């Protein structure tokens, strides 16, 4: 129900004023209206699929009224389309906000994906990983399921409120996704009429904007009414600058499409990578790095997105003139125009939110081959996860199942050696007095001897976290990571930062000898277990292990950090002629009920142990592990 409310702009009604801006953005995007209109013309198999899906949800609600929240809404089949579209819109809406501010920031979503071709796997299978790194609450949450029907077979992770798998595989094809892609949204600067601010100039004429007042119900407060202006170049996403007579409209092709469900259905019924590619060609997916594989051993990649064809001569990373048809879009790019590769000669590829030019050694995908807004190399140039994945995949020409699993769960810090060198240089130059302190010397020795692994029993890892957090903004990170000499002041800052970290640890924990497992945990609702992996800092030159585990402090000053984002729906797939073998790992458990034994069982038995469970898809094997069944009858 929260996802539906998000999709139709009614979160404030149930949860309060902090959701007003979010609701307003969804309302001016017309997501609900567009999906309802689409539903009247959608193919019969799509409407029937969603209808039966919602009937099942309603039957569950009728059988479990105690689990229906008081803020529930009446369910409609078209809500499935609205939820999918709302998820898609998060990317272009974020891009519009970036262009309004002329920034080049990531959306805040990260992920890992990689593939290995049969010629580089030990058993001749194609291998594919999907490992989205998102927050573990809200719309981005997925649930794991296996669905087998006459025309549909789906295994993997589903968006809550969707009847079709989002990440995983079918009987024949599997796919993965990471954030990154072409530019799919633009901002236009409008010139307002001084005599009538509801009008904007276009090709020498004044056009009148459509004005609506959007009333947003707010829990516990009076409804909030906001004006909304709609132009032929999109709605206004910022208040008009009346003093200078300008306004800014945001436009994306996703404001005019609603048939994402059709594309996912085509993806889920594809029999091979060619049919899957044709499904991607519908161009309903948001800007993403989509990697895919099939049982014939083929692998592919497309940097997807519904991309406008733009006229040359303008900088499309910021607002462009909106008073002339010279900046008008010329259509939508065909999928053949997008960055892509099929069965790369290298036999592997990876995209951990990095540029296509870095997906493999000697990548055939280079920016000079594409329009800048299609290649769109802004924030995703290279990062520590991509560096490590490229290292592992390029150096192994016979990947076994065990090695593939170890790659997924790798907790190596690729920045360990340059930081250790900087510490050693700092100690040699300015550390004589510091090393007279026994605690300082002990911690320095742990850091210099560290093997670079963020594992539970490491005594150095906690200090890596605290020391880098304390020091990273006081030194030139680029020089440090390149192994270049720092200034005396920077070396002293590193030593002072380490001293401050030691003092903080002693104050918080009462001793200096603590382990990573003492401070880093996985779990929820009072059940916590030591966990490996790390996320430190921000930006491409910060620490991110492949097994990506971000955390926040459980209680301020407690010194215990509980994972709440990062690797959250891992699915590792092996493609063979006879079928697809898959393994999964999630952070918590399949039940949101704290009283359920499956509330945090995966935290303890899988995530904390950096291991997988196999997906049981064969009915005979599956029935050996079933705890309960629920049969839904449809009329």
Order of alpha helices (4+ residues) and beta strands (2+ residues): alpha-alpha-alpha-alpha-alpha-alpha-beta-beta-beta-beta-beta-beta-beta-beta-beta-beta-beta-beta-beta-alpha-alpha-beta-beta-beta-beta-beta-alpha-alpha-alpha-alpha-alpha-alpha-alpha-alpha-alpha-beta-beta-beta-beta-beta-beta-beta-beta-beta-alpha
